[in-house]
């Protein structure tokens, strides 16, 4: 699946067996744990560092509080944690107090 993107990756993922474990850089990470949240922070940092429109959108929020709400709620990364990750990254990337 790692070579797929877009709807092909989504479709392949839907057929994959359910698991709460992820292997990243030869490390086993359980979804919903502190380590998982740290991995998500690394992924978001990579995204905002490499994708100028996403970075500009994040920095364009200034110092306003951010919230993340998914339709069904996340069992692995609560919205408050995800929003905190974004605000922390915004602070790191701009020097603007995020919270």
Buried (B, 14 or more C-beta within 10 A) or exposed (E): EEEEEEEEEEEEEEEEEEEEEBEEEEEEBEBBEEBBBEBBBEEBBEEBEEEEEEBEEBBEBEEEEBEBEEEEEBEBBBBEBBBBBBBBBBBEBBEBEBE
